[in-house]
Amino acid sequence: MSRGRGFSIKILDKSDDSISILFKNIPVEIINSIRRISMSEVPTLAIDKVFIFRNDSVLNDQMLAHRLGLIPLKTPVDKYKYGDEEGKPEYVSLSLTIEAKNDFRTVYAKDIKSNDKEVYPLYEDIEIVRLAPGEGLDIEMWAIMGTGREHAKWSPVTVCVVRGVPVIKILKECDSNCKKCVEACPKNILKINNGKLTVTNLYLCTGCKLCEVECPDYIKVDIDEKSSLFMMEIVGQLTIKTILTKSFDILISKIDDFLTKFNEVEIYEDAIPK
Amino acid sequence: MRRLDIKKYLVSKPLEYDTWPVVEAMIREFGLAKQHIDSYNEFIEKGIKEIIEENKIIKIIAPNDEIIYEITDVRVDRPRIKDVDGSPLDEERGYIPAVCRLRGLTYAAPIIATIKRKQGGFEYIEDNVEIGHIPVMVKSKICVLHGKSKEELIRYGEDPNDPGGYFIINGSERAIVALEDLASNSIITRVEKVSNTKVYISMILSVKGSLRNHVTVTVKKNNIYVTIPFTLTPIPFPIVMKALGVVKEGEIAEAVSRREEIIEELYPVLKKYESVSTQEDALLYIGNRTQAAQQPIERRKNRARHILDKYLFPHVGIGPEYRLRKAYLLAEMVRRAIELKLGWRNPDDRDHYANKRLRLAGPLLGQIFAKSLKSLLKDLHYNITKYYLYKSRIQLSYLVRSSKITHRFNHALATGTWTQRTTGVTQMLDRTNYLSTLSHLRRIQSPLSRSRPQFEAREVHASHLGRICPVESPEGQNIGLVKNLALSAIVSNEYPPDKIYGILMEEGMVKVEEADDRLWESGARVFLNGDFIGFVSDPMTFVERLRGYRRRGLIPPDISIAVRNYNKDKLVPEVYIETSSARILRPLIRVVDGKPLLTHEHIRRVAEGKLKFTDLLKIGVIELIDANEEYNVLTAFFPEELTKDHTHLELSPFLFLGITASVIPFAEHNQSPRNSYEAAMAKQALGIPYTNIRLRMDTRGHLLEYPQMPIVQTRVMDLIGLNDRPVGQNLVVAIMSYESYNMEDAVVINKAAVDRGLFRSFFYKTYESTARLHGGGVSDRFEKPGEDVKNYIGEDAYRSLEEDGLPYLEAKLEKGDVVIGKTGPPRFLVEYEEAGLTEQKRDYSTTLDQFTGVVDRVVLTLDKEGQLTALVKIREHRVPELGDKVASRHGQKGVVGLLAPPEDMPYTADGIIPDLLINPHAFPSRMTVGQFLESIAGKYGALAGRFVDGTPFISYDYEDLGKLLKSMGFEPMGTEVMYDGRTGKKFKADIFVGIVYYQKLHHMVADKMHARARGPVQILTRQPTEGRSRDGGLRIGDMEKDVFVAYGASSIIKERLLDASDRTTIFVCTKCGLEGYYDARNRKLVCPVHGPDAPLVPVNVSYAFKLLLDELKSMAIYPRIYVEEVI
C-alpha cells in the first residue's frame, strides 16, 4: 500500500449531533484510535463534587449525587482546567435549591442554576427527583473537567462506530422472480428493479451475509477492510468538530510524546545480538 | 406517579381460547397468602370455640358443696395489649403492625372468655375474663389492616402490596411454614415384611378436635389384630367386633364382606376366638389388656367401654351409640387388608396427594392453645380451690394466669418449636425481595427426616400437578421435602359434614345400619370424611347428582366427591365425600361433549369485572378438583387436545408452576434443573423488597437503585405484583468470550454501564442498643462518653456522635467507629464500691463492624419493657465490583470477572456496546435455550418499544420471534456482525446479542472479602479465631495440607500448623517428663516433682497439646515426655 496516497475522506451524512464519514485507504487502526480517544479521552465538564445541605427526597444522597453527575453540561472549549494546565479556573459552581410547597413537584435539570453562563444543563427536561409537598433540596455542586476513562459521565460521545465498508457483488443475472435474497435481507437493501437485482443503500448493510446464504451463486458480500465507515453520535457538551479535532490533537500529542521518548533512548551497540 | 400499564404495551401471541382474565380474577380474589389467612380466620371464628368446648368445665368438689365454672363463650377481641405503664395500647393509641416492628412488640389480641359459675343449684352472673393473648396474623380478619384501602395502608406505614399472612413476634416477622401431613380419618393400606413373612396393614389416623388416635389392623398369616389406643397389646379382630356389639361370628364375617374368598380368610380367625362368646367377655378381654388389668372386673370392663367409645375412631363419634358404626368401619379396614393380601387391590400410595393434608396456621395454633388452655385450667382449678378454702371472695380475673397462654403462643411462634419433635414451624419471613416473601408464605414442609433418603417422598408425584410446584425445591438435603404451592393451588376450608348428610339421604343413600343384603353384596360404600356411613346402589349417578349440587352452588365448591374402584373386578366401589379442610384443590374448566363450558362470553364478562371467579364456581363452569376426585376426571392440557372423552380442561397450562418458577420466561425450553436453580436464585435477587423501606428498621436489607420491569414478561409476573417490585435490570448481553475474563462462568460488565447506574444498590444494617434499667434506680445512658469513662476508645471513634449519644444523619462511619454511645455502671459494682470508685462509668457503646457507611435513620423508642432503645440504620452504597454475583432468569449465575472500559468492549455495526459478555461455554451442557429465546424477544421488545410475553407454553416459538426481530431490521437469529473495540476489526464469527433480564444476587464481595496476617486468637486454645466477623485466620484444611505432604514441604506444614498457630514453649523435666514452670520470685525454672534444680529443657509444642497434658493430669494420668535430644 502506498503510504499517504490515494486516501480520501467523504462525509456521508451530518447533523448537529451525529456524523458519518467514509475513510478510504486509511488504516482502520488510526480511525479506531480516534474512536477510542473521542470516547474516553476528550475532556468535558460534569458535576463531580456535590454538597448536600438539604435532601428530604426519597432518593438517598448518593443516588441523587449520581444522578446529578450524569446530567450533561455544555462545556466551553478550553475554558476550564484539565490536568496540569495552568491559569484556568478549576471548577464551575452550580446550585439546586428548590422546595415543593403544596403539591408534588418534579425537579428537572433546568432547575439547576449555574455560575457560568456558558455552562448549563444541555437537556432541561431531565428528571432528577420528584418531591412530595414540603420536601426540599439545597445542593451546591462543582463541575470539573474529566474524561470518559474515569467515569462515563465525562464522555462526549454516546455511540461511536468504526466499521468496514460492505461490498455487495452480484455475480450473475438471476431469475428475478425468486426474491429469496431480497426477502432474506433484514435491512431491505436489495431491490428488484426492472428485473434486475440492485443494491439500494449500501451503507446500511452490516455484512450479515444472509442474502449470500440464500443464493451463494449469485451474490457475494464482502467487507472492504481498507476503507472504514466512521459514525458518531454525541451527547452535546462539545460539538462534533471539537471532539474530532481534540481527538486528533490528543493522538498527535501521544505520538509526539512517544517520539520524544524514543529519541531520548540511547542505543547500546552490544545490546543487539550479532 | 403510576407505573406503565403492562397490558397496553405487551406483545402477546394471540390465542384462540385465552382464559387469562379468569386466572387473573382467581388470583386477585384469593390473594397469594390466602391459605394461611383463611386458616387463621377459621381458627379465630370456630376453632378456638371448639377447643373451649372440649374442656369448658371446671368442677370443684368441696365438702357439702359443688361449684362448677363453665366457659360459655370465648372470643378474640381487636388487637390490644397492655403498655409498659399498664394502660391499654390499642389501634387508636398506635398499636399497629408498623409500630410493633419498630418497638419490638408482639402484635397480639386478647382472648376473652365468658365464665359462668354454678353453685348450690344457683347460676351466677357471667364474668368476662381475659385468658391470654393470641398473636394476630397480619391482614387476617381481626388485624387492624383488614379491609383497609391502599391509602389507609400507606398511612399505617405499610407497603400496600404486602401479602400479610405472617405474625409479628417481638418485632420480628415470623412466617408459618405449612406442614404436610398424612391425611387423617382415611384408611391407608400397606404391606410390610416382618422376618420374611408379609403382613397386610390398614391404618387410620382418627382425629377429632385435639384427639388424635391411630388404629391399625394387621392381617397376619393366620390371625388378624387390631391396635387400639391405650391397650397394652394388639387385640384380635373378632374380639373387638364382639366388644362393639357384633357378637355372632356370621355377623362379623358379613360385616367384612360377602365374598367367599374373604370369608375363607376370616374363618380360621373367627374360629379361634369362638370361646369369647358374649359382648361382656369381649370387653373383659380388652379390659384385661389395659392399665386397669389389676382392678375389679367391672372397672376393667368400664375401662374397655370407655376406650372403645372415646378413643377408638373418635372421628365417627364419641359415645356408646356409635359402636355399631365403628364396628362397620373396623370391618371395612379388615376387608381392605384382606383384599390386599389376596392381591385384589394395591397398597395405597402414601405420597399421593389424595392422602395428604396441610397443617396450616389455624390447626397449628389450635394445638398450642389446647395445650396451654389445659394447663391454665389446671392452675385455675388449683387456685379456686385454694381461695375457696380461705373462704375469700373469688374474683376470677385475679386467679386466671393469662400469661400461660400468652407465653406459650409467643414462645412457639418466636422459636418455631411446637413439640419436641416438630421444630422449625415458623421462620423469619424472607424479605430479600418481594418474590422471596411471597414464596416463603406459600412454602410447605414435610415432617419426614431429612437425613434418611426416602426417595419416593422426595420425588415429584403425578398428583402434584396443579397443586405443588414441580420446579421449586431446594437442592441438597431438603430436596423434595420442602415444597411450594402451585399458582393454581387452592386450599379447602372446612364445611360441616352434617349439612351434606341430608343431601346424601335425599339422593338415595342407605344408612349402613339399614342396608340390605343386596347392598352389602354389590352396593357402593359411602364414606363421608372417612366415616363409613352408608351404601348406594348406583354410585355413578349418585356422584353425578351430588356434583350437580356443587355445580349449582348449593354446596361449597371445595367439597370433593369421588368414586374409586368402579367396575373393578372383585372390588366393591367406594364413594368418598370430603368436606374437610387443608386439602389442595385445583381449578379445572368443565368440558361437556368435548366443548369447554367456559365460553368466550364468560371470559369477556370476567375481564369486564361483571363476573367473579367465585361466580364461575357457583354456576359449575369451573370446578375445584382435589387429588382424590381427579381419579374420575380426564383433563386436557390444551383446548386443541379436547376429545369427547374429556371431562375437564386445564384453566391455563402454566398454572402448575409456583410463584418463583412463574417468573422464568420460556421456561418450557430449559433443561428442568435449570429452572429449579433459578427458582432458588430468584429469591436472592436484589430489588425493592417493600415500599416502606424508609420507615422500617430491619437488621439487614438491600435495595436496588434502578430496578426495571423485565422487557420479556410472563403474565404471572404482573399479576403477582412483581412489576411493582422488580428484581433486576434489562441488560444488552452478547455471548462471546473476552480474553479469558469470562471463563468458568465469570461475566464481563461494561464499566460505562456501571458508571451510569447498572446494578448499583444500597445495603442497610440496623444497630440496636437498649439503655437497660439496672436495680436500684441505676440505668444506662445514651451519651457521648467522655475521656474519664472506663473502656474509652479514643476521641476519633466518637466523632460522629452528638451530645445525646446518637450520630447525626448522613454521618460517615467507618469500621470501628461508634454508632451508638452509651455509658452505664461498671460491671462488677461491688468491687468498685470497695475501692471507692462507684462514680466511675463504663463505656457500653456499639461499634460498627466490617463496613463503611452513612447514618440513614435514627429511631429512639421504648421497648416492651419500657427501656429506652436506640436504633440506628446505616446505609452503604454498593457499586458492582469484581466478584459480585449476577444471574439471568435461567439458572445461569456468574461473578463479575472484569469491568471493561467501553472503548475496549466489542460493538455492533450500530455502535451498541453490550452491558455484559457471557461465555458461550455456559450453554451447550446446560441447555438453557430459554435464555436465547428471551434474548431475541428482549431485543425485539427494546427495538419496538414493547414488552414481550414469554409465558411458558402459550408464547412465541423460535420462528415467531425471528420474524418479529427481522421486522425491526435485524438478523432473525439474533446474531450480529461485531467489531473488536481494541482494534476496530471485525470478528470472524457473528455474535449473538440480545436483551436479557439479569439479577444482582445478594452475595457480594464487600460482605465476604477477608484476609489476615496476624490477629486475635481464641482464649482457650490460643489458636487463631475463625470467621470474618472475628478477623479470623484462613485455614489450611485437610486437603490443602495433603498438597504439602505430597510435595514433601514439611517445613511449610510445620510453619502453618504450629508456628503460625498455637506454638508455645514449655519446660520439660528430663527426669520425670512433666512440665515445669517459671518461678518468677526466684527467677528460676521449677519442676513440680524435682524442685528448682531439676534438669528442665525448653520444648516447642502446640498449646492444644499442653492442654491435653493438663487434662490428662487432672484425670490422674501421668503423661510423660521423654526428651531425647536437645537441638
Interface residues (C-beta under 8 A of the other chain):
Chain A: V28 E29 I31 N32 R35 R36 M39 S40 I52 V58 N60 D61 Q62 M63 H66 L70 R130 G148 R149 H151 A152 K153 S155 V159 C160 V161 V162 R163 G164 P186 K187 N188 T206 G207 C208 L210 I223 E225 S228 M231 E233
Chain B: M1 R694 E705 K751 A752 A753 D755 R756 G757 R760 F762 E810 V854 D856 R875 H877 P901 P902 E903 Y907 T908 A909 D910 G911 I912 L965 K966 G969 F970 E971 P972 T975 E976 V977 Y979 G981 T983 G984 K985 K986 D990
